[in-house]
Amino acid sequence: MKSFMADHHAGSPASPLPGAIHTPRWIIHVDMDAFYASVEQRDYSEYRGKPVIVGANPQGGKGRGVVSAASYEARKFGIHSAMPISQAYTHCPHGIFLPVRMKRYEEVSAQIFSIFHRYTDLVEPLSLDEAFMDVTGSLRLFGTAQAIGGQILRDITKELSLSASVGVAGTKFMAKVASDLRKPQGFVVVLPGTEADFLKNLPVERLWGAGPKTSKKLRTIGLDTIGAISDLTQAEAITVLGQLGGHLWELAQGHDQREVIPGEPAKSIGAETTFDTDTTDSAVIRQTLLELAERVGQRLRLDELLAGTLTLKFRDETFHTVTRSASISQRTNQDQVLYQRALSLLDRVPFKGQRVRLLGLSGAKLISSSEISQLSLFDAMHTSESDLTKAVDAVRARFGQRALQPASLLSPASQ
């Protein structure tokens, strides 16, 4: 069989492959390995080689949140992201449970993306630790796509002491699948023309768009692998799954025309909290909304963004979730404005005395704060408020998040 995959570890990228540079497009997908947990292990040497779980406080197995990231040592115990933190504690009570340090991860992410931009301007971020790159126009300067992918891995390892996995292919879908196959520190190249052969034995869950329900339906009718879908005609695939079937059939052939969209801005910035104990206490609910407004406001200011809409997420004790959204007449990143709008959204929730399990806030319709050139009639007031929040942000950056807080967020013991 013709070779279609080069599998190497970081630091040993594939050598140039015959005919590889003749593809009309070369896409690289980079996905950091256990990013949050790896940053913690790098920053604190005592965590290295140990099961690290980043997320909510497990509270001895009674915690209410979820796992944000798990080191590979923790994954050996069956722990994975989005798992309830209480379940993670049951699986690995001796693990090292750490809070999310989002600001730190954002700082490291910026360093990672600066490495990407050395090789191409066509970088599409998917998250803090994952991106597509179109390096087609970079080949003359840096060599083959395989060489570029290998150099990116070496840069990340040498400069940041972190590991990543890379997929190199002619399409976004194939590059994504390739990067997932040999984690951690995987390096997989799919040559053009070999996509269908590469995919045929992989499970249907690897297809974009084949979620749990779709995958179950496919398996029920005997379509367990991507190759089984590829063997159908496109008309047969559409008969089975409608238009989604046509899309999955295209992917099963290795076809994907989507382009890398560079620098796509964040669509929203949000924060949420799961209560340790479901509550009906209005004071606790209001305090939580204020804390969420501060977290969202701080993120907006850090990214120099203003929000034009605010959405409240409300989940009760039965796991029933509702959302309420409203426009903000004058775009903002100020905590108090966000908080007052959040209170008005809370009034619109059909609350009938049920206990509250989770609250979340997110700002959307984001624009850069530099785009606002027209000042309102209330300029002086807004400027004063902005100066105050900048001062608070500066104090917190130096002395910690809890250095300055509204009195209403202080526990009785700390007042």
Secondary structure, DSSP 4 states (H G I P E B T S, - for coil): ----EEEEETT-PPPP-TTGGGSS--EEEEEESSHHHHHHHHH-GGGTTS-EEEES--GGGT--SBEEEE-HHHHTTT--TTSBHHHHHHH-TTSEEE---HHHHHHHHHHHHHHHTTT-S-EEEEETTEEEEE-GGGHHHH--HHHHHHHHHHHHHHHH---EEEEEESSHHHHHHHHHHT-SSEEEEE-TT-HHHHHTTSBGGGSTT--HHHHHHHHHTT--BHHHHHTS-HHHHHHHHTHHHHHHHHHHTT---PPP-TTPPPSEEEEEEEEEEEE--HHHHHHHHHHHHHHHHHHHHHTTEEEEEEEEEEEETT--EEEEEEEEEEEE--HHHHHHHHHHHHTTS---SPPEEEEEEEEES-EEGGG-----TTHHHHHHHHHHHHHHHHHHHHH-TTSS--GGGS-GGG-
